[in-house]
């Protein structure tokens, strides 16, 4: 037989029998996110303050170093310009041919049967603006004009051209040495006289 049960406790007097009450769970569910956000905000605030401090410190350092860096860059540009000028000057020096040595070689190659009437060595720059040492190299042009006399006058002229090309300085300076003209002169009596002109070029294709 079932007996009716009467609960004499008021609702406010009832206690939850579990380890954690419903009220605690509700409060924890509300407060925990707020605490998490507060802690996270505090950490971020501390990090921001540290970053801001580092930024200000780095700006102060940069304000000190920036003029020095600009000065260094200006000095580096000047140094590079000086180096470029020195390279060009060295290139200019290396591109020059010793005219005294060149004339000595020509003099030694001319046989007694040949009399030089005109000799010229001209040099022309390749460009008016020099950006590298190779631009400074000069194009030399050689011209020998004279008379050859004797029974073997023609052979003497041909031999002179060959001997000129065999010399050290002239042979390396001029890529081609050619007999531009040679013809017999009239009115020289019994003498076999040849008027000739020899030309030399330091640049390929000039003799074409």
C-alpha positions in Angstrom: 0.0 0.0 0.0 1.4 3.3 -1.0 1.5 6.2 1.4 1.5 9.8 0.3 4.8 11.7 0.8 4.7 15.3 1.9 7.8 17.5 1.3 7.9 19.9 4.2 11.0 21.8 2.9 10.6 25.1 1.2 12.0 25.4 -2.2 14.6 27.9 -1.0 15.7 25.6 1.7 16.4 22.7 -0.6 20.1 21.8 -1.2 21.7 20.3 -4.3 23.2 17.0 -3.5 25.9 17.0 -6.2 29.6 18.2 -5.9 28.8 21.6 -7.6 25.5 23.4 -7.3 23.6 24.7 -10.2 24.1 28.3 -9.0 27.9 27.9 -9.0 27.8 26.5 -12.5 25.8 29.4 -13.7 28.0 32.0 -12.0 31.2 30.2 -13.3 29.7 30.1 -16.9 29.2 33.9 -16.8 32.4 35.0 -14.9 34.9 32.6 -16.6 34.7 34.3 -20.0 34.9 37.7 -18.4 38.0 36.8 -16.5 39.6 35.2 -19.5 39.0 38.3 -21.6 40.3 40.5 -18.7 43.5 38.4 -18.4 44.1 38.3 -22.1 43.5 42.1 -22.4 46.0 42.6 -19.6 48.6 40.4 -21.3 48.1 42.3 -24.6 48.3 45.6 -22.8 51.6 44.6 -21.3 52.9 43.4 -24.6 51.7 46.7 -26.3 53.5 48.7 -23.7 56.7 46.7 -24.2 56.5 47.0 -28.0 55.8 50.8 -27.8 58.8 51.2 -25.5 61.0 49.3 -28.0 59.7 51.3 -30.8 60.5 54.6 -29.1 63.9 53.3 -28.2 64.5 52.2 -31.8 63.3 55.5 -33.2 65.8 57.3 -30.9 68.6 55.0 -32.2 67.5 55.6 -35.8 67.5 59.3 -35.4 71.1 59.1 -34.2 72.2 56.6 -36.9 70.3 58.1 -39.9 72.7 61.1 -40.5 75.7 58.8 -40.2 74.2 56.4 -42.6 73.5 59.1 -45.1 77.0 60.4 -44.7 78.4 56.9 -45.2 76.3 56.5 -48.4 77.6 59.8 -49.7 81.2 58.9 -49.0 80.7 55.5 -50.6 79.4 57.1 -53.8 82.4 59.4 -53.8 84.7 56.4 -53.2 83.1 54.5 -56.1 83.4 57.6 -58.3 87.1 57.8 -57.4 87.6 54.2 -58.1 86.0 54.5 -61.5 88.2 57.5 -62.3 91.3 55.5 -61.3 90.3 52.6 -63.4 89.7 54.9 -66.4 93.1 56.6 -65.8 94.8 53.3 -65.6 93.0 52.3 -68.8 94.1 55.5 -70.5 97.7 54.8 -69.4 97.6 51.2 -70.6 96.1 52.2 -73.9 98.9 54.7 -74.8 101.7 53.6 -77.1 105.2 54.9 -76.5 105.7 57.0 -79.7 109.5 57.2 -79.0 109.8 53.4 -79.0 107.5 53.1 -82.0 109.6 55.6 -84.0 112.8 53.8 -82.9 111.4 50.5 -84.3 110.4 52.1 -87.6 113.8 53.7 -87.9 115.5 50.3 -87.3 113.3 48.7 -90.0 114.0 51.2 -92.8 116.8 50.0 -95.1 119.4 52.4 -96.6 117.7 52.3 -100.0 114.5 53.9 -98.7 114.2 57.6 -97.9 111.1 58.5 -95.8 109.5 61.8 -96.8 106.5 61.7 -94.5 105.6 59.8 -91.3 102.5 60.2 -89.2 100.9 58.4 -86.3 97.4 59.5 -85.4 95.2 58.3 -82.6 91.5 58.8 -82.4 89.3 58.2 -79.3 86.4 55.8 -79.8 83.9 57.9 -77.9 83.5 61.2 -76.1 82.1 59.5 -73.0 84.2 57.0 -71.1 82.3 54.6 -68.9 84.8 51.8 -68.8 88.5 51.2 -69.5 87.9 49.6 -72.8 86.2 52.8 -74.1 89.5 54.7 -73.7 91.6 52.5 -76.0 92.7 54.5 -79.0 92.6 53.6 -82.6 96.0 54.3 -84.1 96.6 55.0 -87.8 100.1 54.9 -89.3 101.2 56.4 -92.6 104.7 56.1 -94.1 105.5 57.8 -97.4 108.8 57.9 -99.2 111.1 56.9 -102.0 112.9 53.6 -102.7 115.8 53.6 -105.1 118.0 51.0 -106.6 117.7 47.9 -108.7 115.6 46.2 -106.1 113.5 49.2 -105.2 110.2 47.3 -105.2 111.6 44.5 -103.1 112.9 47.0 -100.6 109.4 48.5 -100.1 107.8 45.0 -99.8 110.5 44.0 -97.3 109.9 47.2 -95.3 106.3 46.3 -94.8 107.2 42.8 -93.7 109.9 44.0 -91.3 107.5 46.6 -89.8 105.0 43.8 -89.0 107.8 41.8 -87.4 108.7 44.4 -84.8 107.4 44.0 -81.3 105.5 47.2 -80.6 104.3 48.0 -84.0 103.3 44.4 -84.7 101.1 44.3 -81.6 99.7 47.9 -82.0 98.6 47.6 -85.6 96.5 44.7 -86.7 97.2 45.4 -90.4 100.0 47.1 -92.3 99.4 47.3 -96.0 101.1 48.8 -99.1 98.6 51.4 -100.1 100.4 52.5 -103.3 103.6 52.2 -105.2 104.5 53.5 -108.6 107.6 54.3 -110.6 108.7 57.9 -110.8 109.7 59.3 -114.2 112.5 61.8 -114.9 115.0 60.2 -112.5 117.5 59.3 -115.1 118.8 55.8 -115.0 117.7 55.3 -111.3 115.0 52.9 -110.6 112.8 55.0 -108.1 109.6 54.0 -106.6 107.2 56.3 -104.7 105.3 54.4 -102.1 102.9 54.8 -99.2 102.4 52.3 -96.4 99.4 52.4 -94.0 98.8 50.7 -90.7 95.6 50.3 -88.7 95.1 49.2 -85.2 91.4 48.5 -85.7 90.0 45.6 -87.6 88.3 46.5 -90.9 90.0 50.0 -91.3 92.0 48.9 -94.2 89.0 47.7 -96.2 
